[in-house]
Amino acid sequence: MNKAKLFALSQYPLPHHLLSRITGRLAECRLVWLKNLLITRFIKHFKVDMSEAQQPDPTAYANFNEFFTRPLKEGAREITADPQKLASPADGSISELGSLEHGRVLQAKGMHYSLTRLLGGNSEKAQPFMGGSFATIYLSPKDYHRVHMPVDATLQETLYVPGRIFSVNQATADNVPGLFARNERLVCFFETPAGPMAMILVGAMIVAGIETVWDGQVTPPVREVKLKDFTDPEPIVLDKGQEMGRFKLGSTVILVFGPDAVQWREDLQNGTQVRLGEALATLNAARTA
């Protein structure tokens, strides 16, 4: 048995949420010597580029979470200004992308999972995306961990889906069936110039929280499927490039579009590194006309 498979299998019996709660407490610790030790060791181990941060001094952060969700300095990322281009919502690497064939999403080579299951088991919510396309972006520990809008959009609903919190790195993606449809996640449904779009923020091992700019930390006290409507009384409109959420420790963002909505760049493939704001796809002209 290779190391990657052994790593994936070793996660099944772990108390995922207990580990995340413990990690969350540690990440919020404000003891100066401890939070500085955690931050500096993390930077060294993962080779984090602090020159891009608004605050480059590691010791200036109140706790580890504040460091991990650090904002970038002005001008560190350029958001593509072309209204026909879809911007990357985050720094990271492409895990997989392509067409949604027969309602299935490609997770890794030879491994698919159900779009309906990803969207909380709701076939009605999944229907507009059948025959569409998707892109999965993995945020590694060294990456900037705020998530931004890839296109102008109006928020319609959010769907919180409880679940496990396996690691989401490539080793686990290659060996845990239905990984992204197993893990805790927040599905955000938007209306865009290219039609409906779902942005799925997927929790991962030791992720202490998922936050949105409109709702704060989203994990409810009771871990059950929770749908929230945001169409009334006033719609929440977000511009391309605007922050929409963040992870307290690393994870994955999945973008899902309906049929003929976007055309992905031809050079994008598994492992391609992307940066916030760069063009990932062209919006269908007929949709945006």
C-alpha positions in Angstrom: 0.0 0.0 0.0 1.5 3.4 -1.0 1.8 6.3 1.4 -1.0 8.4 -0.2 -3.5 5.6 0.2 -2.4 4.9 3.7 -2.7 8.6 4.6 -6.3 8.7 3.2 -7.4 5.5 5.0 -5.9 6.6 8.3 -8.4 9.5 8.3 -11.6 7.4 8.4 -11.5 6.6 12.2 -10.3 10.0 13.3 -12.7 12.2 15.3 -12.8 15.0 12.7 -14.9 17.6 14.4 -13.2 17.1 17.8 -9.8 17.7 16.2 -11.2 20.8 14.4 -12.5 22.2 17.7 -9.2 21.7 19.4 -7.3 23.2 16.5 -9.8 26.1 16.5 -9.1 26.9 20.1 -5.4 26.8 19.5 -5.7 29.0 16.4 -7.6 31.6 18.5 -5.0 31.6 21.3 -3.6 35.0 22.1 -0.7 34.0 24.3 2.1 36.0 22.6 4.8 33.3 22.8 2.5 30.5 21.6 0.8 32.3 18.7 4.2 33.7 17.5 5.7 30.2 17.7 2.8 28.7 15.7 2.9 31.5 13.0 6.6 31.5 12.5 6.9 27.7 12.3 4.0 27.6 9.9 5.6 30.3 7.6 8.9 28.4 7.6 7.4 25.0 7.0 5.1 26.0 4.2 7.3 28.7 2.7 4.6 31.4 3.0 5.4 34.6 1.1 4.7 37.4 3.7 5.9 40.1 1.3 2.4 40.1 -0.3 0.6 40.6 3.0 -0.8 43.9 4.1 1.0 43.2 7.4 4.3 41.4 6.6 5.4 41.2 10.3 4.3 37.7 11.6 4.4 38.8 15.2 1.9 41.7 14.6 -1.1 39.3 14.3 -3.2 38.8 17.4 -3.6 35.0 16.9 -3.0 32.3 14.3 -6.4 32.7 12.6 -5.8 36.4 12.1 -2.5 35.6 10.4 -4.1 32.8 8.3 -6.9 35.0 7.0 -4.5 37.9 6.4 -5.4 40.4 3.7 -3.1 41.1 0.8 -1.5 44.5 0.3 -3.1 46.8 -2.2 -2.3 45.8 -5.8 -0.9 42.4 -4.9 -3.5 40.8 -7.2 -5.0 42.1 -10.4 -8.6 41.2 -11.2 -9.2 40.7 -14.9 -11.2 43.7 -16.0 -12.7 42.0 -19.1 -16.4 41.6 -18.4 -16.4 38.5 -20.6 -13.8 36.8 -18.5 -14.4 34.7 -15.4 -11.8 35.5 -12.7 -10.2 32.9 -10.4 -11.9 33.2 -7.0 -8.7 32.3 -5.1 -5.1 31.5 -5.1 -4.5 27.7 -5.4 -4.2 24.9 -7.9 -6.7 23.3 -10.3 -7.8 20.0 -8.9 -10.1 19.1 -11.8 -12.4 20.9 -14.2 -14.6 20.1 -17.2 -18.1 19.1 -18.1 -20.8 17.7 -15.8 -21.6 14.5 -17.6 -24.7 12.5 -16.5 -24.8 14.6 -13.3 -21.4 13.5 -12.3 -18.4 15.6 -11.1 -14.9 14.4 -11.8 -12.9 14.2 -8.5 -9.8 12.5 -9.7 -8.7 10.2 -12.5 -11.3 7.5 -12.7 -13.3 8.8 -9.8 -16.6 10.8 -10.0 -19.3 11.8 -7.5 -22.9 13.0 -7.7 -23.6 16.7 -8.4 -26.9 16.3 -6.6 -25.2 14.9 -3.5 -22.6 17.8 -3.6 -25.6 20.2 -3.5 -27.0 18.6 -0.4 -29.0 15.8 -2.1 -31.5 18.4 -3.5 -32.3 17.4 -7.1 -34.2 20.6 -7.7 -31.2 22.7 -6.8 -29.0 20.5 -9.1 -31.2 20.6 -12.1 -30.1 24.0 -13.6 -26.5 22.8 -13.6 -27.1 19.4 -15.3 -25.0 19.3 -18.5 -23.0 22.3 -17.4 -19.4 22.6 -16.2 -17.3 22.9 -13.0 -13.9 23.8 -11.7 -12.4 22.6 -8.4 -9.6 24.8 -6.9 -7.5 23.5 -4.0 -6.1 26.1 -1.5 -2.9 24.8 0.0 -1.7 25.9 3.5 0.7 28.5 2.0 -2.0 30.2 -0.1 -4.0 33.4 0.5 -7.2 32.1 2.1 -9.8 34.7 1.3 -12.3 33.8 -1.5 -13.5 36.5 -4.0 -16.2 36.7 -6.6 -15.3 35.3 -10.0 -18.0 37.4 -11.7 -20.6 40.0 -10.8 -23.4 38.2 -9.0 -26.5 38.4 -6.9 -26.8 36.0 -4.0 -30.0 33.9 -4.0 -29.6 31.2 -1.3 -27.0 29.4 0.8 -27.2 25.8 1.8 -25.2 24.5 4.7 -24.5 20.8 4.4 -23.0 19.0 7.5 -20.5 16.2 7.0 -17.1 14.8 7.7 -14.0 16.9 7.3 -11.4 14.8 5.5 -8.2 16.5 4.3 -8.7 17.7 0.7 -5.2 17.5 -0.6 -4.5 15.4 -3.7 -3.6 12.3 -1.8 -7.0 12.2 -0.2 -8.9 13.3 -3.4 -7.3 10.3 -5.2 -8.3 7.8 -2.5 -11.5 8.8 -0.7 -14.6 8.3 -2.9 -17.0 11.2 -3.0 -14.7 13.3 -0.9 -16.2 16.8 -1.6 -19.8 15.4 -1.3 -18.8 13.9 2.1 -17.2 16.9 3.7 -19.0 19.7 5.5 -19.7 22.5 3.0 -21.5 25.7 2.3 -23.2 26.0 -1.1 -23.8 29.6 -2.3 -26.3 30.0 -5.2 -25.9 33.1 -7.3 -27.5 34.6 -10.4 -24.9 36.0 -12.8 -24.6 37.3 -16.4 -23.8 33.8 -17.4 -26.8 32.3 -15.7 -26.9 30.4 -12.3 -23.7 29.8 -10.5 -23.0 27.7 -7.4 -19.9 28.4 -5.3 -19.2 25.6 -2.9 -16.8 26.2 0.0 -15.7 22.8 1.2 -14.4 22.3 4.8 -11.4 20.2 5.5 -9.4 18.5 8.2 -8.8 21.0 11.1 -10.6 23.8 9.3 -11.9 25.8 12.3 -14.5 27.7 10.3 -16.0 28.9 7.0 -17.1 32.6 6.9 -19.0 34.7 4.5 -19.0 38.5 4.3 -22.8 38.6 4.6 -23.3 36.1 7.4 -20.1 35.7 9.4 -19.2 32.2 10.5 -21.7 29.9 9.0 -21.4 26.6 10.9 -24.7 26.4 12.8 -25.0 25.1 16.4 -27.0 22.1 15.1 -25.3 20.2 12.3 -28.2 19.7 9.9 -28.9 20.8 6.4 -29.9 24.5 6.5 -31.2 26.5 3.6 -31.3 30.3 3.8 -33.0 32.7 1.3 -31.3 36.0 0.6 -33.7 37.4 -2.1 -35.8 39.4 0.4 -36.0 42.1 1.6 -32.9 43.5 -0.2 -30.7 41.5 -2.5 -27.0 41.0 -1.8 -25.1 42.1 -4.9 -21.3 41.4 -5.1 -19.0 42.7 -7.8 -16.3 40.6 -9.5 -13.2 40.6 -7.4 -15.1 41.5 -4.1 -14.4 39.2 -1.1 -17.2 36.8 -0.5 -15.7 34.5 2.3 -12.7 33.0 3.9 -11.4 29.7 5.4 -9.9 29.4 8.8 -7.3 26.9 7.6 -7.1 25.5 4.1 -9.7 23.9 1.9 -11.3 23.9 -1.6 -13.6 26.0 -3.7 -15.8 24.4 -6.4 -17.5 26.6 -9.1 -20.5 25.1 -11.0 -22.2 26.6 -14.0 -25.2 25.6 -16.2 -24.9 24.4 -19.8 -23.0 26.6 -22.3 -22.3 29.2 -19.7 -18.5 29.3 -19.7 -15.6 28.0 -21.8 -12.5 27.1 -19.6 -9.0 28.0 -20.7 -7.5 25.2 -22.7 -4.3 25.1 -20.8 -6.0 24.5 -17.4 -5.5 21.0 -16.1 -4.9 19.0 -12.9 -2.2 20.8 -10.9 -2.2 24.1 -12.8 -1.4 26.9 -10.3 -3.8 29.9 -10.4 -3.9 33.2 -8.7 -6.8 35.3 -7.5 -8.2 37.4 -10.3 -6.6 35.8 -13.4 -8.9 34.8 -16.2 -10.0 31.1 -15.9 -12.8 31.1 -18.6 -14.7 33.1 -21.1 -18.4 33.7 -20.5 -20.7 32.6 -23.2 -21.5 35.8 -25.3 -25.1 34.7 -25.9 -25.7 34.5 -22.2 -24.2 37.9 -21.4 -25.7 39.8 -24.4 
